[in-house]
Amino acid sequence: MKARIKWVQDATFMGESGSGHAVVMDGPRDHGGRNLGVRPMEMLLLGMGGCTAFDVVSILKKSRQDISDCVAEIEAGRAEQEPKVFTRIHVHFIVTGRDLSEKRVARAVELSARKYCSASIMLGKTAAITHDFEIRT
């Protein structure tokens, strides 16, 4: 896996993934940025959210659940001192579908958290990560 980060100006950077997709990252105005893109630490949370949501959807589809939507809402806290690593992360899944099994949704969330989501497992080395979910029809 490869990535390339190019400084644009001030606190603005262009990130390009090895698969050829680009994203703008920028800092807040009080750090010399212009607020043109997500912060790099926000990008970490987005990556983790995408990784775990991908897992949950995939696991539910494989278990023949009639899933129509999955949203992962994430709240995180950071250390007060440098380095300001994540110290806590909570992921709330909102899973929508028809006749979804609560047991299977719980299993999918647990499997992602403990076995499949590399991003969650990596961030779990510095942060206490918790999960919960709700099912909607």
VEXDREN-2710 file (C-alpha; in Angstrom, 1 decimal):
% VEXDREN-2710
k/r/px/py/pz
1/MET/0.0/0.0/0.0
2/LYS/1.3/3.4/-0.9
3/ALA/0.2/7.0/-0.3
4/ARG/1.6/10.4/-1.4
5/ILE/1.2/13.6/0.5
6/LYS/2.0/16.9/-1.3
7/TRP/2.2/20.3/0.5
8/VAL/0.1/22.8/-1.4
9/GLN/0.6/26.0/0.7
10/ASP/0.3/27.2/4.3
11/ALA/-1.3/24.2/6.1
12/THR/-3.0/22.7/3.0
13/PHE/-1.9/19.2/1.8
14/MET/-3.1/17.0/-1.0
15/GLY/-3.2/13.3/-0.2
16/GLU/-3.2/10.7/-3.0
17/SER/-3.9/7.1/-2.4
18/GLY/-2.1/4.3/-4.1
19/SER/-5.4/3.5/-5.9
20/GLY/-5.3/7.1/-7.4
21/HIS/-7.9/8.9/-5.3
22/ALA/-7.2/12.3/-3.9
23/VAL/-8.3/14.2/-0.8
24/VAL/-7.5/17.7/0.5
25/MET/-6.3/18.1/4.1
26/ASP/-6.0/21.5/5.8
27/GLY/-5.5/22.9/9.2
28/PRO/-7.7/25.4/11.1
29/ARG/-7.2/29.1/10.6
30/ASP/-5.5/29.5/14.0
31/HIS/-2.8/27.0/12.8
32/GLY/-2.2/28.7/9.4
33/GLY/-4.8/26.8/7.5
34/ARG/-7.7/28.0/5.4
35/ASN/-10.2/25.3/6.5
36/LEU/-10.3/23.8/2.9
37/GLY/-10.4/20.2/3.9
38/VAL/-10.5/17.7/6.7
39/ARG/-7.9/17.7/9.4
40/PRO/-5.4/14.8/9.3
41/MET/-6.7/13.4/12.7
42/GLU/-10.2/13.6/11.4
43/MET/-9.0/11.5/8.4
44/LEU/-7.9/8.8/10.9
45/LEU/-11.4/8.6/12.3
46/LEU/-13.0/8.6/8.9
47/GLY/-10.7/5.8/7.9
48/MET/-11.6/3.8/11.0
49/GLY/-15.3/4.4/10.4
50/GLY/-15.1/3.3/6.8
51/CYS/-13.1/0.2/7.7
52/THR/-15.5/-0.9/10.4
53/ALA/-18.7/0.0/8.5
54/PHE/-17.4/-2.0/5.5
55/ASP/-16.8/-5.0/7.8
56/VAL/-20.3/-4.8/9.4
57/VAL/-22.1/-4.5/6.0
58/SER/-20.0/-7.3/4.5
59/ILE/-20.6/-9.7/7.5
60/LEU/-24.3/-8.9/7.5
61/LYS/-24.7/-9.6/3.8
62/LYS/-22.8/-12.9/4.1
63/SER/-25.2/-13.9/6.9
64/ARG/-28.1/-13.1/4.6
65/GLN/-29.4/-10.2/6.5
66/ASP/-31.6/-7.8/4.4
67/ILE/-29.6/-4.7/5.2
68/SER/-30.4/-1.4/3.4
69/ASP/-28.2/1.1/5.3
70/CYS/-25.4/1.3/7.8
71/VAL/-24.1/4.5/9.4
72/ALA/-21.2/4.6/11.9
73/GLU/-21.3/7.7/14.1
74/ILE/-18.0/8.3/15.9
75/GLU/-17.1/10.4/18.9
76/ALA/-13.5/10.6/20.1
77/GLY/-11.5/12.2/22.8
78/ARG/-7.8/13.1/22.6
79/ALA/-5.0/13.5/25.1
80/GLU/-4.5/17.0/26.6
81/GLN/-0.7/17.0/26.1
82/GLU/1.4/16.3/23.0
83/PRO/1.2/13.9/21.4
84/LYS/-2.5/14.4/21.4
85/VAL/-3.4/10.8/20.6
86/PHE/-6.9/9.5/20.7
87/THR/-7.6/8.2/24.2
88/ARG/-11.2/7.2/23.7
89/ILE/-13.4/6.4/20.6
90/HIS/-17.0/5.4/20.6
91/VAL/-18.7/4.0/17.5
92/HIS/-22.5/4.0/17.3
93/PHE/-23.8/2.0/14.4
94/ILE/-27.3/2.6/13.0
95/VAL/-28.2/-0.4/10.9
96/THR/-31.3/-0.3/8.8
97/GLY/-33.0/-3.3/7.1
98/ARG/-35.9/-5.7/7.1
99/ASP/-36.2/-8.4/9.8
100/LEU/-32.6/-7.8/11.0
101/SER/-31.4/-10.2/13.7
102/GLU/-30.1/-8.3/16.8
103/LYS/-27.8/-11.2/17.5
104/ARG/-26.3/-11.1/14.0
105/VAL/-25.8/-7.3/14.1
106/ALA/-24.1/-7.6/17.5
107/ARG/-21.9/-10.4/16.1
108/ALA/-21.0/-8.3/13.0
109/VAL/-20.0/-5.3/15.2
110/GLU/-18.0/-7.6/17.5
111/LEU/-16.2/-9.4/14.7
112/SER/-15.2/-6.1/13.1
113/ALA/-13.9/-4.7/16.3
114/ARG/-12.0/-7.7/17.5
115/LYS/-10.9/-9.5/14.3
116/TYR/-11.3/-7.7/11.0
117/CYS/-11.0/-3.9/11.2
118/SER/-7.2/-3.2/11.1
119/ALA/-7.8/0.5/11.7
120/SER/-9.8/-0.1/14.9
121/ILE/-7.4/-2.6/16.2
122/MET/-4.4/-0.3/15.5
123/LEU/-6.1/2.8/17.1
124/GLY/-7.1/0.5/20.1
125/LYS/-3.4/0.5/21.1
126/THR/-3.8/4.0/22.4
127/ALA/-7.6/4.5/22.8
128/ALA/-10.3/2.7/24.6
129/ILE/-12.7/1.8/21.8
130/THR/-16.4/1.1/22.6
131/HIS/-19.3/0.2/20.3
132/ASP/-23.0/0.0/20.3
133/PHE/-25.7/-0.2/17.8
134/GLU/-29.4/0.4/17.0
135/ILE/-31.5/-1.3/14.4
136/ARG/-34.0/0.6/12.3
137/THR/-36.6/-0.7/9.9
END
